[in-house]
Amino acid sequence: MSASSPYAAQLERIPVVERTLQVLGSETRYWEYGDAAGDAASDETIVLVHGFRGDHHGLEPVVAQLPGRHIISPDLPGFGSSAPLRSAHDIDGYAAWLAAFIAGLNLTGRVVLLGHSFGSIISSAALAGGLAVDDVILVNPIAAPALRGPRGVMTRLAVFYYQASAALPEKVGFALLRNRAIVRIMSVTMVKTHDAELRRFVHDQHDQYFSAFSDRDVVLEAFRASVSHDVSEYAAAIPTRTLLIAADKDDITSVSAQHDVQKLFPDAALHVIPDVGHLIHYETPKEAAEQIEAFLAVPADAPGGSDSTTPAAS
């Protein structure tokens, strides 16, 4: 039995339409939320890019906190309901897909790009490569190499796990990647909340969607990409006004690394949410949405202030 979502009632009030778009020769499934869903044009659209091994469901708690916003949330190629890329599932492949996906949407008005975790790397690479949007929001950005993070040992264990999955016969390796006990260990490691109901929801989300990838090659290629790159590689080449929403207990990227990467952006502000780790989208979506709303309340051409850091919420 699935655990109940604490955000279900809010999400149910938001209209949603499921769609399909051919991107670079493969099918991308995406979900369009908000009162503008189904319309040909919108004055403003937020495009979401989810993290590694997830799909669009992971960012729905944030969507639930943004009623009235026009939001488009795809499943990354090879994950969820989207078909794999015809090219490699590396950063260059995903960045090219993202640029082509946004171009294929034919959006009008203000376009905001929001990337979470692995999605922050993909978004940054696409932006540095020439993707033009009006505003950028990176949630739990991977601001430095994952192996140097606060829990680098856990990352090295993850590297060993994926290497073992690659070395085993395909059927056995695929089963290992989807092993529920290992998925639960990953979930327990990341979750920080002490709220029992919320913990059950987070674990259930990972049980349902963390193994929704098309095949072993896709997830192994994407994992290598996720630990081989980080936002700091691309930040200086992103002139777009940017908001970084970080967590003070993130096991992948330290707060000091978030401050360091903020300085690399020509125009970025940083907000650190306390008492949460790498699951801002599940544990503190309301706080994240408040920062998003405040950021979007400022005109798209206004400077974000590369030296500004908003105080952590109390």
Helices and strands as residue ranges (DSSP letters): H 8-12, E 16-23, E 26-33, E 44-49, G 56-59, H 60-64, E 71-74, H 91-105, E 110-116, H 118-128, E 135-139, G 146-148, H 152-167, H 170-177, H 180-190, H 196-209, H 216-228, G 231-233, G 235-237, E 242-247, H 255-264, E 268-273, H 280-283, H 285-296, E 309-310
